[in-house]
Amino acid sequence: MEKVEGAFLTISELAGELGLPQHILRYWETRFPKLRPLQRSGNRRYYRPADVALARRINQLLNVEGFTVKGAQKALEEPNGAPVVAPPKPAEPCMDDAALIERLQEIRTTLAAAIGD
């Protein structure tokens, strides 16, 4: 049974939606002050729609765009209109098939010599 749009989510529901363990959400609450779900008896957490949106954004920054926690904190502090720039991704080496095969053969020869083959 699905909840209606805008309904509060429990920590297990939100964790399931994001594909994260619950302890990660609890950790994020310590690092992102705006992420403050309601807590009821027994410390049960209920995430409001604004909390859910923020948790999704934090997940996007950390797990999709590759920000660090500190970088995500800074990105979330930016005014709404300011663009958030993801950290640069490492360049992948560009090697054609022939060069790759040649390099692998060199490595094979070096390894064979090292083990006395």
N, C-alpha and C positions, 0 to 999 in steps of 0.2 A: 504494500500500500504506500503510494507516494504522498508526500506532504504537499500542501498547496504552496504556490509561490509566495515568498515572504514569511513563511512559518519559521519559527526558531528551530535550529538544528542542535542536536546533542553533539558532544565531542566525538562519539563513535560515528555518527552520521557524516559529520564534516570530514573526519579523518578518512572514512571510506570513500567519500566523493573525491578527495584530493589524492587518494592512494598513498597516504602517509600513516605512520603509527601515531597513536594518540599522544605519546610523550613529546613528539615534535611540536604539536600544537601548544602543549603546555610550555615548552621551551620558548616558542615564539612569543608567548604572552609575557615572558620575562625580558625579551629583547625589543619588543615593539609595544610601547606604552598605549598606543591607540587600540590595540587588540585586547579588549576587556569584555569577555562574555559575562552574562549574568550568572551568578552562582547561587544555587538554591541549597536546601538542606542536604547534608552529606557532601557538600562541595560539587554537586552536579552542575556541569557547565551547560549553558544554553546560549548558542551563538545567534545574535540578531542578524537580520539581513545585512546591515552595515559591517558587522564582524565577519560574516561569510565573504562579502566582497573584498574586504581587506585581506583575509586569509588567502583567498584566491590570488590576489595581487602579489602578496608575499611569496607564495608558491611559484608564481610565474617568474618573479625576479630571481629567486634563489635556485630553483630547480630547472627552469627552462632557459633563462637568459644568462645564467652563470654568475650572478652577483654574489659577493660575500655578504654576510649579515650586516657588516658595517656599511657596505655599498648600498644595500637595500634600504637600510635606515635613512641614508642620505637621499636616496631616490624618492622615498616616501615623504620626505620633508619638503621637496620641491613644490612650488606653487603649481596649481592644476594646469596652467598653460605651458609650463616649461617642459621641454622635451627631456626625456630620460635616455641617456646614451648607455648602451650596454658596454661592458668591457670588451676590448678587442679580442677576437678569437685567434688562437695561434695559427700561423700560416702552415698549411699542409705542404709537405715537399712535393714538388712536381717532377715526376720521372716517367718517361715513356716506357713501354714494355721492354724494348730492346735494352735500354740502359738498366732497367731493373733486373733483367735476366743476367746481364753481364756482371752487375754488382753481386748478385746472389752466387754466381759461379766463383767470383773472387773470394767471397766469404767461405764457400764450400772448400776451395783449395787451401785457404788459410787454416781452416779447422782440421782438414785431413792431415796437413803437415804437423799441426800441433799435437794430434793424437797418435802420429806415427803410422798412418794408414798408407 
